[in-house]
Amino acid sequence: MTVVAFALGNTLRADDGAGIALARGLGALVPGLVVVEAEQLLPEHADALAGVRGVLFLDASVAGPPGEIRAGPLAPVGGAGALLHALTPSEILGLARSLHGRAPPAALVTVTGRDFAFGEALSAEVTAALPAARERARELALAFPA
């Protein structure tokens, strides 16, 4: 079974593209990784979780000092959010559980950005944090049960 990584963000909004930048190069570190790039999570993304070994959500954050890496497990949640167009990672997991009878093990890795204005360049803080964030994502992906 494969591991799916949702690389989230908008590469035209500077540090908002941190999740996508984080995913680039991760495939070489995690055999069989399938990367899905998206600006936001949509209900149809729950179908991509059917039968996978695990799922990573890679994103930028606005909370904390620029360049800060946060990583940890996620649990599925249900609720009214599933009726909206954009969902949180936990809501996607809950929707996958409702639709397919199970939610795979999941983790979220974020890098806090400094600049979310229009532009394609990442801030120095985010760029410097990417190698460590990529390594943390690799560790989490390899820890999913086989």
C-alpha positions, 0 to 999 in steps of 0.5 A: 500500500502507498502513502499519500502526501497532500501538498497544500498551498498557493505557490503564487502567495510566497510562503503559502507554497511551503507545503508544496515546496516541502513535498518536492523532493520527498518522493525520493526519500519515501518509496512509493509516495504519491503527492497530490498538490492542491490549494485546499482540501476538497470532499473528493480528496477523501476518495484518495485515502481509500486503501492507503497505508498512511497520509501526510498533510504538508502545509504552511502555517501562520501561527508561530515564529517564521520557519518553525516546524510543527509535526504530529499525528492527526485524528479524524473528525466529523461534523458540518464541515463535511458539507463545505467546499474546503475541509481541514485534514481531520475532516477529510479523514473523517469523511474518508472513514464515513465513505470507506469505513476507515481512515488511514493513519495520518500526520500533519507537517507545517512550516510557519511562514513570514510572507503571504503576499503575492509572489513566488519566492519563499522567505529565507526562514521557510527555505532554511526550514525545508530540509528539516521539515522534509526529514520529519515528514519522511520519518512520519511516512516511514512510521506508518504501519505496513 
